[in-house]
Amino acid sequence: MSELNLILLGPPGAGKGTQADLLAGDFGVPHIATGDILRAAREAQTELGRLASQFMESGQLVPDEVVIGVILERLGQDDARDGFLLDGFPRTLEQADALGHALDGQDRGLTAVLLLEAPDDLVVKRISGRRVCRKEGHVYHVDFDPPKNPGRCDRDGSELDQRDDDREQTVRRRLEVYHEQTEPLVAYYEERGLLRRFDATRPLAEVNAHIRAALATLRLEESL
Ligand SMILES: [Zn+2]
């Protein structure tokens, strides 16, 4: 069986994390999220991890070479031998190029880049409608999963809050950054014939089924 090397792209609120976890379970490849990897590298005190933490502690962005190095180190680990699912990397064309060269150098290649598409207004509605209870962190949504009593947790009666990260203004700002950084990547992978688009306005299970079907087709084509 050939490797299953995947990149997940999509705006916040498109369900990337959930799809990544489902696919990791379905196909037995690790879900590699950039933030988690940088934290893990710091904790493991690898040379690159120490370098990354120096930048993070001084409040600077971790430079591309360091992020790329940490990601490549992770892709070289045993559990990623049969494939990986990258989430949050690459974010820039420079990172995409570096990843492509590094994979080429190891005789590995990308299987596909999965783009989860959702319009900005839906993303804003999904995220800004979230409410979290103060006591236990139970999550609700004002439209899609409202509590029985407005503003109160069904399970422990504590007050529901909106997280700062979930406020509309914050979400709109994250979306701006996403469009600015990610649209060039969409074109980049489209030119290379790797991009597959999925309608993330559909229910999670349906999106998962579409992705699995697309990957099955890709593997079938590969084996012909
Ligand atoms: Zn609660």
Boltz pocket constraint, residues with backbone or C-beta under 6 A from the ligand:
constraints:
  - pocket:
      binder: B
      contacts: [[A, 133], [A, 134], [A, 135], [A, 136], [A, 137], [A, 138], [A, 153], [A, 154], [A, 155], [A, 156], [A, 157], [A, 158]]
      max_distance: 6.0
